[in-house]
Amino acid sequence: MDSLLKWVAVISVLYIDSDPVLLDSGKRFLERETTIQVDIAHTATEALERLMTGSFDAIISDHTIPEIDSIHLLKIVRQKFPKLPFIIFTGNGSDEIFIEALNHGADDFIKKCGDPKFQFAVLSYKIKRAVEFRELRQKDEKFHRLFDTTDYGIIILDTDTRKIIDANSFIVTLTGYSLEYLLGRNLGEIGFSKEAMPAEQFFTELEKTGYIHYKDIPLVTKSGKIIDVEFISKTTSLNGHQVIQYSIYDITDRKRAESARILSRKNLDMFSSMIRHDILNQLMVVSGSLELAGYGIQEPDLLKHLARAQTATKTIQRQIIFTREYENLGADTPTWQQVSTIIRRAFLEVETESIILNIEQDSPDVFADPLFEKVFYHLFNYSCKYGEKVSLIEVTFHYTTAELIITVADDGIGISPENKDHLFEWRSGNEKTPGLFLAQKILASTGITIKETGEFKKGTRFEIIVPRDGFQTGSRQHS
């Protein structure tokens, strides 16, 4: 019985009886229990006044009391306090009174007879049990209010039988099966196929980890309709018993929206590609015409204007080509990529035969956007174009407990202090920074950062910082 009172310090009881001697002795017997405190009333009116001004966890009442009997008092109490435990403790114990009391919501009915010590011990037990049951009912009602108002399905399975012992209204609507049908069934009988969820493998894994998550599996409803659902399973405790709880989310609308987004993106990319192709063709015409227009012209001012127009045309061409690279950022899912492989591919794209590339052997895998290769291409291209006599680029890897630092360093002129602050910014008219701007955005899409830490006249030094869960090596994994 000790477990009954873990959730309450003292049970406050209102004891009603017309016999003052019995009230006094009953109060003394019950308060021997340190967890019970008794207040007394001699009449129904006095009891109702106490109820309105005090707070009680249970009521004990004799059947025969002044003004009204216990049944009438019970009816009044049930109107004002519908969940307050009410125990009738009386010597007038006819079967008719017993039945009527229970029909009107009495929690228990005890006849006064025999040894008083034994009688009050029984009464004490009944009080504790009634209060505990009230608390359990309140918890259960609160649970079911939450249980039935969620916007996702919940199924509760018994861990031993692996059968459904409860399900909320959402899952009833989702599957099309009534609650009566669902109870006592296994998952395979309500629409989850053995192929999508092999039972033995599923329960073995759940027993081992206590948690299973399926992002997308099919659920066949009663009508035969296939619904895509996200399925989360975990072991938990319900009213002191170990159970398995399944949370089931209908992701049909989410997948439909994602498919629409992908199609929209595909159409937009196709349209952009067509427009970009036509613009570049027209720019080639403009560039060629400007070139031809300059032949035979001797006037300095006119030649200067033609040269400006030619420069502007080439700038537009570069920017349009740049947008082709940038539009794919975030379009595809990030993947694990071997750094040394993508570095070598990126270096081959740079038009240089005078620069040597050295890569440290301990190369990790990094979780990054599919455009990760472009990051290194733009770093190498920056060194090649603006490093002034760069002959060596070195890539090294440094591991700490919190991160991986990929260093890309060259032996060129480096970057002046006044240019460092705006190195990764998009600045109109600046041909140097767009590639570095794009590199930073590609890295940022998966939580990777980049900074330049080199010294002017000693070479550039780019540091790519990968968080702990974003890299792994052959000998250890960080995830």
HUGIZI-V750739 format. One record per residue. N is the residue number from 0. NEAR is the number of other C-alpha atoms within 8 Angstrom. Layout:
N:NEAR + N:NEAR
//
This chain:
0:4 + 1:5 + 2:5 + 3:9 + 4:11 + 5:7 + 6:5 + 7:6 + 8:7 + 9:8 + 10:12 + 11:12 + 12:13 + 13:13 + 14:13 + 15:16 + 16:15 + 17:12 + 18:7 + 19:8 + 20:6 + 21:8 + 22:13 + 23:8 + 24:8 + 25:9 + 26:12 + 27:8 + 28:10 + 29:13 + 30:11 + 31:7 + 32:7 + 33:7 + 34:9 + 35:12 + 36:11 + 37:11 + 38:9 + 39:11 + 40:13 + 41:13 + 42:12 + 43:13 + 44:7 + 45:9 + 46:13 + 47:8 + 48:8 + 49:9 + 50:9 + 51:7 + 52:6 + 53:6 + 54:7 + 55:10 + 56:10 + 57:15 + 58:13 + 59:12 + 60:13 + 61:13 + 62:12 + 63:11 + 64:14 + 65:9 + 66:7 + 67:9 + 68:10 + 69:12 + 70:10 + 71:8 + 72:10 + 73:13 + 74:9 + 75:8 + 76:10 + 77:11 + 78:7 + 79:6 + 80:7 + 81:7 + 82:6 + 83:11 + 84:12 + 85:13 + 86:14 + 87:14 + 88:12 + 89:13 + 90:9 + 91:7 + 92:9 + 93:6 + 94:6 + 95:6 + 96:8 + 97:10 + 98:8 + 99:9 + 100:13 + 101:11 + 102:7 + 103:9 + 104:9 + 105:13 + 106:9 + 107:10 + 108:12 + 109:10 + 110:9 + 111:8 + 112:7 + 113:6 + 114:6 + 115:7 + 116:7 + 117:8 + 118:11 + 119:11 + 120:9 + 121:8 + 122:9 + 123:9 + 124:8 + 125:9 + 126:10 + 127:11 + 128:9 + 129:12 + 130:11 + 131:10 + 132:8 + 133:11 + 134:8 + 135:8 + 136:8 + 137:8 + 138:8 + 139:8 + 140:8 + 141:8 + 142:8 + 143:8 + 144:8 + 145:8 + 146:9 + 147:9 + 148:7 + 149:8 + 150:5 + 151:10 + 152:15 + 153:13 + 154:13 + 155:12 + 156:13 + 157:12 + 158:9 + 159:4 + 160:6 + 161:8 + 162:12 + 163:15 + 164:10 + 165:9 + 166:14 + 167:11 + 168:9 + 169:12 + 170:13 + 171:12 + 172:8 + 173:8 + 174:12 + 175:9 + 176:11 + 177:7 + 178:9 + 179:5 + 180:8 + 181:11 + 182:11 + 183:8 + 184:10 + 185:9 + 186:9 + 187:8 + 188:7 + 189:13 + 190:11 + 191:12 + 192:10 + 193:8 + 194:5 + 195:8 + 196:8 + 197:9 + 198:7 + 199:6 + 200:7 + 201:9 + 202:8 + 203:8 + 204:10 + 205:13 + 206:7 + 207:6 + 208:7 + 209:9 + 210:9 + 211:10 + 212:8 + 213:8 + 214:7 + 215:9 + 216:10 + 217:11 + 218:12 + 219:13 + 220:14 + 221:10 + 222:6 + 223:6 + 224:7 + 225:8 + 226:11 + 227:11 + 228:14 + 229:13 + 230:13 + 231:11 + 232:12 + 233:11 + 234:11 + 235:8 + 236:8 + 237:7 + 238:4 + 239:5 + 240:6 + 241:10 + 242:12 + 243:12 + 244:12 + 245:12 + 246:11 + 247:12 + 248:9 + 249:10 + 250:11 + 251:9 + 252:7 + 253:7 + 254:8 + 255:8 + 256:8 + 257:8 + 258:8 + 259:8 + 260:8 + 261:8 + 262:8 + 263:8 + 264:8 + 265:8 + 266:8 + 267:8 + 268:9 + 269:8 + 270:8 + 271:8 + 272:9 + 273:8 + 274:8 + 275:9 + 276:8 + 277:8 + 278:8 + 279:10 + 280:8 + 281:8 + 282:10 + 283:8 + 284:8 + 285:9 + 286:11 + 287:8 + 288:8 + 289:11 + 290:9 + 291:7 + 292:8 + 293:9 + 294:6 + 295:4 + 296:8 + 297:5 + 298:6 + 299:6 + 300:6 + 301:8 + 302:11 + 303:8 + 304:8 + 305:11 + 306:8 + 307:8 + 308:9 + 309:11 + 310:8 + 311:8 + 312:11 + 313:9 + 314:8 + 315:8 + 316:10 + 317:8 + 318:8 + 319:10 + 320:8 + 321:9 + 322:8 + 323:9 + 324:8 + 325:8 + 326:8 + 327:9 + 328:10 + 329:9 + 330:6 + 331:8 + 332:7 + 333:10 + 334:9 + 335:8 + 336:9 + 337:10 + 338:10 + 339:9 + 340:7 + 341:11 + 342:11 + 343:8 + 344:9 + 345:12 + 346:11 + 347:7 + 348:7 + 349:10 + 350:5 + 351:6 + 352:4 + 353:5 + 354:10 + 355:7 + 356:9 + 357:8 + 358:8 + 359:9 + 360:4 + 361:5 + 362:10 + 363:11 + 364:11 + 365:13 + 366:11 + 367:14 + 368:15 + 369:9 + 370:10 + 371:11 + 372:11 + 373:9 + 374:14 + 375:12 + 376:13 + 377:11 + 378:13 + 379:11 + 380:9 + 381:11 + 382:13 + 383:12 + 384:7 + 385:7 + 386:15 + 387:9 + 388:6 + 389:13 + 390:10 + 391:10 + 392:14 + 393:12 + 394:12 + 395:9 + 396:11 + 397:7 + 398:7 + 399:6 + 400:5 + 401:6 + 402:10 + 403:13 + 404:11 + 405:12 + 406:12 + 407:12 + 408:12 + 409:14 + 410:13 + 411:14 + 412:13 + 413:14 + 414:12 + 415:7 + 416:7 + 417:5 + 418:8 + 419:9 + 420:7 + 421:6 + 422:9 + 423:10 + 424:9 + 425:8 + 426:7 + 427:4 + 428:4 + 429:8 + 430:5 + 431:8 + 432:12 + 433:13 + 434:10 + 435:14 + 436:12 + 437:10 + 438:13 + 439:12 + 440:8 + 441:14 + 442:15 + 443:9 + 444:10 + 445:10 + 446:8 + 447:11 + 448:10 + 449:10 + 450:7 + 451:9 + 452:8 + 453:12 + 454:10 + 455:11 + 456:8 + 457:10 + 458:15 + 459:18 + 460:13 + 461:13 + 462:12 + 463:11 + 464:11 + 465:14 + 466:11 + 467:11 + 468:7 + 469:11 + 470:15 + 471:12 + 472:9 + 473:6 + 474:4 + 475:6 + 476:8 + 477:8 + 478:7
//
